[in-house]
Amino acid sequence: MPSPKGSVFSGMFSAGCLFRKRTKPISLGMDRATFFSPQAGRLIDAPLRTQARFAIGDVVRHRTYDFRGIVFDIDPVFANSEEWYESIPADLRPNREQPYYHLLAENGDSSYVAYVSQQNLVGDGEGGPVDHPSVSQLFEDYANGRYQLRHGLTH
């Protein structure tokens, strides 16, 4: 079952570690944890607890750019490569210390996977279903503005 909206989840693992393998925490401080991110190819330092505004299965859209998508994984902080982060213009670069969402995304031209900071997303459940070719692999039907994760993928 996906995490409810606004739930508090442990920073030791991403909320959506269903689709990507993560290691257990390597170190654990009073309020911080460290985990290995395969996307970044390095250890990531994260708060032990963080607040996610969106849950797996929620439909969201980008505040600035014309695309929307379905949340399929959540990182408690930025956990991608430095090259990816540095490719964002400095004046638009989001804070690393916030949840980042993996989306099955679509725009008027194509479908793709996006990685977006929480500050750049707004809910879009009323916008209808998302037309992405991978939706049926991860989710059941669209209902009440969101998707339900397939039963075999929950833990």
C-alpha positions, -999 to +999 in steps of 0.1 A: +000+000+000+015+034-009+024+059+018-005+082+026-002+119+016+021+138+039+033+107+056+066+107+075+090+081+062+124+070+072+153+087+054+172+054+055+153+041+025+134+060-001+096+057+003+094+040-031+123+015-028+100-010-045+115-004-079+152+002-072+175-017-049+188+002-020+213-009+006+205-007+043+219+024+061+256+024+063+258+049+091+232+063+114+235+095+134+210+110+158+191+127+130+208+116+098+213+084+078+235+074+049+224+051+020+239+042-013+222+056-044+229+036-076+218+066-097+243+089-080+269+061-077+278+073-042+266+075-006+238+100+002+234+117+035+197+123+044+176+133+074+163+104+094+127+118+088+114+140+061+080+151+049+068+140+015+039+161+001+030+134-025+027+097-024+033+068-048+005+068-073-003+106-071-006+125-103+014+157-103+025+184-127+055+207-129+051+242-117+071+258-146+074+233-174+046+217-194+046+181-182+028+159-157+033+125-143+027+097-118+049+094-087+065+059-087+094+065-063+105+091-038+140+100-025+141+118+008+168+142-006+185+147-039+200+113-048+210+116-085+244+123-101+263+155-097+264+160-135+225+159-135+224+185-107+250+208-123+232+207-156+204+228-141+211+265-145+223+278-111+195+304-108+169+275-112+187+248-092+165+235-064+176+228-029+190+193-024+175+189+011+139+181+001+121+151-013+127+143-050+102+124-070+106+099-098+078+103-123+063+084-153+060+117-172+043+129-203+041+161-223+025+169-256+052+152-275+065+122-256+066+100-225+097+096-203+109+093-167+115+126-149+132+134-116+118+165-099+121+183-066+091+187-044+092+225-047+086+222-084+055+200-082+018+206-076-010+180-074-029+173-106-053+146-098-082+165-114-062+166-147-072+130-156-051+099-162-015+100-175-008+084-209+025+067-203+034+033-218+047+020-184+016+028-163+001-007-166+034-023-154+033-005-121-002+006-114-038-005-114-066+017-127-069+054-122-095+064-097-102+095-075-073+114-090-046+088-084-033+054-093-032+023-071+001+005-070-002-031-083-007-056-055+024-077-063+046-046-060+036-035-025+054-048+006 
